[in-house]
Amino acid sequence: MFDDDDALPEGTTLHGADNHVYTIRSVLGTGGFGITYAADDVEGNIFAVKEMFPSDLCRRDSATGMLIVDDLSNIDMVAKLRERFISESNNIARCHHPSIVRVYDTFRANGTAYMVMERVSGRNLKEIVRRHVLDYAATVDVLSQMSSALSYLHSHGIVHLDVKPDNIILGNDGRIVLIDFGLSRSVGPSGLVSDNDRTVAAVSHGYAAPEQYASARGAEPGVRSDVYSLAATAVKMLTGNTPPRPEQILDHPESISVPTIPPYANAAIARAMAYDMTRRTPSVAEFFASFSDAEHTAIIPQPRRRHSVWAVLANILLLCILAVVALCAIDDKRLYSMAYYVDKQAVVAYAVPTVVSLAALCMRRGVAKGLSVLLALLSLSYLLLQ
């Protein structure tokens, strides 16, 4: 846990890459792995700055701001965590998805590492749920964007490993954004973390999958760990209660059942939060499809388009007109003489409204067809009036 003296004081300056200077303004939040600050630069741009600070392994020297590791046996672990933090931060910086927070800078300072991210204006999902739970439809909306973001991450070989309401922001711009990648890891082709160590600095109880706990020696975290956490987040949104720990769910599976949602959605949560990783839903996309029943949504047949009588007559008339125009182009005086028997006033009285009506009718079926009809009718009217 953090004390007030652990955070950097307001006004502290940090020098990032390319000598970019960030000034700390306030603390946005704390966790077992670090502290997140509100900061700005000399141009007035605002940021969220994540400081790697595993509170169980080190402390801050108030005089210098440096992180100190008192237990020499933890020095190598802290160093490894720092390098991993930097590596994963650089990986996230290469990701571009509207529901993933943007990372602008990563650097070392004060014996630790910092990640500079966009400051998303909006409301934290945890705060929203504290005031009122979400209904099924609203939960589907949140899961839709989160599953898209996590699927993108997984396709780029990254797992978040800390999906929870605290790390989801409902932005004022309409985006739902996943933040705080302090625990993220790279995964190999198998979907599991690509190394064999267990140096996970912290877990979020109620949201962390069984394999994320240090006591779970039999499996490594991976893609299915994020599936578990996303399902646990759904339970929190729907009930307002933090889900029990994995071993408690194993003994009491009804503890994650939500009475206000359809049976298939409860079944999706149960499978996504299975204790045994191999029996868990394999991807966030599959979990979302099952939860929202997308894979069973009926395809509504579209009504067949019926051609009206007027449309049929218009097509017949068009063919007749084109035939007359073609014949009139032939140098045949008998055909030309026919035009003189036509009452020009009648042509004007009937042809012009017909041109407008048929053009309007045919324009509904396409601009090009409508213009062609209009041109043909005007051509006929011109010939008859000569």
C-alpha positions in Angstrom: 0.0 0.0 0.0 1.1 3.6 -0.7 1.6 6.3 1.8 1.1 10.0 1.0 4.8 10.5 1.0 5.3 7.8 -1.7 3.9 10.0 -4.5 6.0 12.6 -6.2 5.0 16.1 -4.9 3.2 18.6 -7.1 5.5 20.6 -9.3 8.1 17.8 -9.7 9.6 17.8 -13.2 10.5 14.7 -15.2 12.7 14.7 -18.3 11.5 12.3 -20.9 12.8 11.3 -24.3 14.2 14.1 -26.5 14.4 16.3 -23.4 10.6 16.6 -23.2 9.8 18.0 -19.7 6.7 16.9 -17.8 5.4 18.6 -14.7 3.5 16.6 -12.1 0.2 18.2 -11.1 -1.6 15.6 -9.0 -2.1 11.9 -8.3 -4.8 10.3 -10.4 -4.6 6.8 -8.8 -2.5 4.2 -7.1 -2.1 0.5 -7.3 0.1 -2.3 -6.2 2.4 -1.8 -9.2 2.6 2.0 -9.4 1.2 5.5 -9.2 -0.5 7.4 -12.0 -0.1 11.2 -12.1 -1.8 14.1 -13.9 0.9 16.0 -15.7 1.5 18.7 -18.4 4.3 20.1 -20.5 5.5 23.6 -21.3 3.0 23.8 -24.2 0.1 23.1 -21.9 -0.6 19.6 -23.2 -2.0 17.3 -20.5 -1.0 13.7 -19.9 -1.4 10.7 -17.6 2.0 9.5 -16.4 2.4 6.0 -15.0 5.3 5.5 -12.6 6.5 1.9 -12.0 6.5 1.6 -8.2 6.1 -2.0 -6.8 5.3 -0.9 -3.3 6.0 -4.4 -1.8 9.5 -4.3 -3.1 10.8 -0.7 -2.7 10.2 2.7 -1.2 10.8 6.3 -2.1 13.6 8.4 -0.7 11.8 11.7 0.1 14.9 13.7 -0.2 15.9 12.6 -3.7 12.7 11.1 -5.1 14.6 7.9 -6.0 13.1 4.5 -5.4 15.1 2.4 -3.0 15.2 -1.3 -2.7 16.1 -2.2 0.9 16.1 -6.0 0.5 19.1 -6.8 -1.7 17.4 -10.1 -2.7 14.8 -8.0 -4.5 17.2 -5.9 -6.6 17.3 -8.2 -9.6 13.5 -8.6 -9.6 12.9 -4.8 -9.5 15.4 -4.4 -12.3 13.7 -7.0 -14.4 10.3 -5.5 -13.7 11.6 -2.1 -14.8 13.0 -3.4 -18.1 9.8 -5.3 -18.8 7.7 -2.2 -18.0 9.8 -0.2 -20.6 9.5 -3.0 -23.2 5.8 -3.4 -22.8 5.3 0.3 -22.9 7.1 0.5 -26.2 4.9 -2.3 -27.5 1.8 -0.5 -26.5 3.0 2.7 -28.2 3.0 0.9 -31.5 -0.7 -0.1 -31.1 -3.3 2.1 -32.6 -6.9 1.4 -31.6 -9.6 3.9 -30.6 -10.3 1.9 -27.4 -6.7 1.6 -26.3 -5.0 4.5 -24.5 -2.3 6.1 -26.6 1.3 6.0 -25.3 3.5 8.9 -26.2 6.7 8.5 -24.3 8.7 6.0 -22.1 11.8 6.8 -20.1 13.9 6.0 -17.0 14.2 8.4 -14.1 14.4 8.2 -10.2 15.6 4.6 -10.3 12.4 3.5 -12.1 10.5 3.9 -15.3 7.7 6.1 -16.6 5.0 5.7 -19.3 3.4 8.9 -20.6 -0.1 8.4 -21.9 -3.0 10.4 -23.2 -5.3 11.8 -20.5 -8.7 10.5 -21.4 -11.5 12.9 -20.4 -14.5 11.1 -19.1 -15.7 8.9 -16.2 -14.1 5.9 -14.7 -16.3 2.8 -15.0 -15.7 1.9 -11.3 -17.2 5.3 -10.3 -20.2 4.8 -12.6 -20.9 1.4 -11.2 -20.6 2.6 -7.6 -23.5 5.0 -8.3 -25.7 2.6 -10.2 -25.3 -0.8 -11.9 -25.6 -1.2 -15.6 -28.3 -3.0 -17.3 -27.7 -5.8 -19.8 -27.8 -3.6 -22.9 -25.3 -1.0 -21.5 -23.0 -3.9 -20.4 -23.1 -5.2 -24.0 -22.1 -1.8 -25.2 -19.0 -1.7 -22.9 -18.0 -5.3 -23.7 -18.3 -4.6 -27.4 -15.5 -2.0 -27.3 -13.5 -3.8 -24.7 -13.5 -7.1 -26.6 -12.5 -5.2 -29.8 -9.6 -3.6 -28.0 -8.4 -6.8 -26.3 -8.7 -8.8 -29.6 -6.5 -6.2 -31.2 -3.9 -6.5 -28.4 -4.0 -10.2 -28.5 -3.5 -10.2 -32.3 -0.4 -8.1 -31.7 1.0 -10.5 -29.1 0.1 -8.5 -26.0 -2.1 -9.4 -22.9 -3.3 -6.7 -20.5 -3.5 -8.8 -17.3 -5.3 -6.0 -15.4 -8.7 -5.6 -17.0 -11.1 -4.2 -14.4 -13.6 -1.3 -14.1 -10.8 0.9 -12.6 -8.9 0.7 -15.9 -11.8 1.4 -18.2 -12.8 5.0 -19.0 -16.1 6.1 -20.6 -14.7 9.0 -22.6 -16.6 12.2 -23.2 -15.9 11.7 -27.0 -17.9 8.5 -27.0 -14.9 6.1 -26.8 -14.7 3.5 -24.1 -10.9 3.3 -23.4 -8.8 0.6 -21.8 -6.0 2.2 -19.7 -3.1 1.3 -17.4 -0.8 -1.2 -19.1 1.5 -1.6 -16.1 1.1 -5.3 -15.9 0.9 -6.1 -19.6 3.0 -8.8 -21.1 4.0 -10.2 -24.4 2.7 -13.6 -25.4 4.0 -16.2 -27.8 2.1 -18.2 -30.5 0.5 -20.3 -27.8 -1.2 -17.3 -26.3 0.8 -17.6 -23.1 3.4 -15.3 -21.7 6.7 -15.8 -23.7 8.9 -16.3 -20.7 8.9 -18.7 -17.8 9.3 -16.5 -14.8 6.5 -15.6 -12.3 7.5 -12.0 -11.5 4.0 -10.6 -11.6 4.1 -7.7 -9.1 0.4 -7.5 -8.3 -3.0 -8.9 -9.0 -6.4 -7.3 -8.7 -8.5 -9.6 -6.5 -11.8 -10.6 -8.0 -10.6 -9.9 -11.5 -7.3 -11.7 -11.8 -7.5 -15.3 -13.2 -6.2 -18.2 -11.1 -3.0 -18.5 -13.1 -2.1 -14.9 -12.3 -1.7 -15.7 -8.6 1.8 -16.7 -7.4 0.4 -19.9 -5.9 -0.9 -21.1 -9.2 2.2 -22.9 -10.3 0.6 -25.0 -13.0 -0.1 -22.4 -15.7 1.2 -19.2 -17.1 -1.0 -16.1 -17.7 -2.1 -15.5 -21.2 -5.0 -14.5 -23.5 -7.5 -16.5 -21.5 -6.5 -14.6 -18.4 -7.9 -11.4 -20.1 -11.0 -13.4 -21.0 -11.5 -14.2 -17.3 -11.0 -10.6 -16.2 -13.4 -9.2 -18.9 -16.1 -11.6 -17.7 -15.5 -10.6 -14.1 -15.8 -7.0 -15.1 -19.2 -7.8 -16.6 -20.3 -9.3 -13.3 -19.2 -6.1 -11.5 -21.1 -3.9 -14.0 -24.3 -5.9 -13.7 -24.4 -6.4 -9.9 -22.2 -3.7 -8.4 -20.3 -6.5 -6.5 -16.7 -7.5 -7.0 -16.6 -11.2 -7.9 -15.2 -13.6 -5.4 -11.6 -15.0 -5.8 -11.2 -17.9 -8.2 -11.1 -20.6 -5.5 -14.3 -19.3 -3.9 -16.1 -19.4 -7.3 -14.9 -23.0 -7.7 -16.7 -23.9 -4.5 -19.7 -21.7 -5.1 -20.3 -21.2 -8.9 -23.7 -19.6 -8.2 -21.8 -16.6 -6.8 -21.2 -15.2 -10.3 -24.8 -15.8 -11.6 -26.7 -12.7 -12.4 -30.5 -13.0 -12.2 -31.2 -10.0 -14.4 -29.6 -11.2 -17.6 -30.6 -14.0 -20.1 -29.5 -17.6 -19.4 -27.1 -17.7 -22.3 -25.3 -14.6 -20.9 -24.8 -16.3 -17.5 -23.6 -19.4 -19.3 -21.0 -17.3 -21.2 -19.8 -15.7 -17.9 -19.5 -19.2 -16.2 -17.4 -20.6 -19.1 -15.2 -17.5 -19.4 -14.5 -17.6 -15.6 -13.7 -21.3 -15.5 -11.0 -22.1 -13.0 -9.3 -24.6 -15.3 -7.7 -22.5 -18.0 -8.1 -25.2 -20.6 -11.9 -25.3 -20.1 -12.2 -21.5 -20.4 -13.5 -19.6 -23.4 -10.4 -19.3 -25.7 -10.9 -15.7 -26.9 -12.6 -12.4 -25.9 -14.4 -12.3 -29.2 -16.0 -15.7 -28.5 -16.9 -14.6 -25.0 -18.6 -11.5 -26.3 -20.4 -13.4 -29.1 -21.8 -15.8 -26.5 -22.6 -13.1 -23.9 -24.5 -10.9 -26.4 -26.0 -14.0 -28.2 -24.5 -12.5 -31.5 -23.9 -16.0 -32.9 -27.6 -16.9 -32.5 -29.1 -13.6 -33.7 -31.6 -14.4 -36.4 -31.1 -12.9 -39.8 -34.2 -11.0 -40.6 -35.2 -11.7 -44.2 -35.5 -8.6 -46.4 -38.8 -8.2 -48.3 -38.6 -8.9 -52.0 -38.9 -5.7 -54.0 -42.1 -5.6 -56.0 -42.1 -3.7 -59.2 -45.1 -1.3 -59.4 -47.4 -1.1 -62.4 -46.2 2.4 -63.1 -42.6 1.2 -63.2 -43.4 -1.5 -65.7 -45.4 0.9 -67.9 -42.5 3.4 -67.7 -40.1 0.8 -68.9 -42.4 -0.2 -71.8 -42.9 3.4 -72.7 -39.2 4.0 -72.6 -38.7 1.2 -75.1 -41.4 2.6 -77.4 -39.9 6.0 -77.3 -36.4 4.8 -78.1 -37.8 2.9 -81.0 -39.6 5.9 -82.4 -36.5 8.1 -82.0 -34.4 5.5 -83.8 -36.9 5.3 -86.7 -37.2 9.0 -86.9 -33.4 9.1 -87.4 -34.0 7.2 -90.7 -34.3 9.4 -93.8 -37.9 8.4 -94.5 -40.3 11.1 -95.4 -43.3 9.1 -94.5 -42.2 8.9 -91.0 -41.4 12.6 -90.8 -44.8 13.4 -92.3 -46.5 11.7 -89.4 -45.3 14.4 -87.1 -47.4 17.0 -89.0 -50.6 15.3 -88.0 -49.8 15.6 -84.3 -51.4 18.5 -82.6 -48.5 20.4 -81.2 -50.6 21.9 -78.4 -51.6 18.4 -77.3 -48.0 17.3 -77.3 -47.0 20.2 -75.1 -50.0 19.5 -72.8 -49.4 15.8 -72.3 -45.7 15.2 -73.1 -44.3 17.7 -70.6 -46.1 16.4 -67.5 -45.3 12.9 -68.7 -41.7 13.7 -69.0 -41.6 15.2 -65.5 -43.6 12.3 -63.9 -41.7 9.5 -65.5 -38.4 11.1 -64.8 -39.2 11.5 -61.1 -40.4 7.9 -61.0 -37.3 6.5 -62.6 -35.0 8.7 -60.6 -36.0 6.6 -57.6 -34.4 3.7 -59.3 -31.2 5.4 -60.1 -29.9 8.8 -61.3 -28.4 7.4 -64.5 -31.6 5.6 -65.5 -33.7 8.6 -64.7 -31.6 11.0 -66.8 -31.6 8.6 -69.7 -35.4 8.5 -69.6 -35.6 12.2 -69.4 -33.3 12.6 -72.4 -35.3 10.1 -74.5 -38.6 11.8 -73.8 -37.2 15.3 -74.5 -35.8 14.0 -77.8 -39.2 12.7 -78.8 -40.9 15.9 -77.9 -38.4 17.9 -79.9 -39.0 15.7 -83.0 -42.8 15.9 -82.7 -42.7 19.7 -82.4 -40.5 20.2 -85.5 
